[in-house]
Amino acid sequence: MNRPDACELLEVARETLLKDVFPAVPENLRYEVRMIASAMGIAAREAKSGVNVSQNEVAAYTDILSDALSVDPASLESSRQAMKEAIRAGSFDAPGQKQEQLQAVLHKAVVNALAISNPKVVHPSKRAS
């Protein structure tokens, strides 16, 4: 792969924006610059781990969904839709192992999403792969 990659480029651009440009920005535009820097950080983390996180989420949903539901293993949106349908149909309403699996999978999905969008709220030991 080419160096620097997209993630590295975004990280360097974000650092430059905050370190070199931000101090010269008028006070009335500083919020906007912070917002841009935040978006760049999210995009960099998404570029770095988003595909792997998405694949893991699809695999987890596929593992706990019944074979009766059609899940496209290449589509995160398809697997999320199948999961929504299963939850709405009551597939996980009964207490037990299936419900516990669902809770674990959903918890992992939320933690992984937060690790990308707002990593400060996720302790490193809680991040799932």
Secondary structure, 3 states (H helix, E strand, C coil): CCCCCHHHHHHHHHHHHHHHHHHHCCHHHHHHHHHHHHHHHHHHHHHHHHHHHHHHHHHHHHHHCCCCCCCCCCCHHHHHHHHHHHHHCCCCCCCCHHHHHHHHHHHHHHHHHHHHHCHHHCCHHHCCC
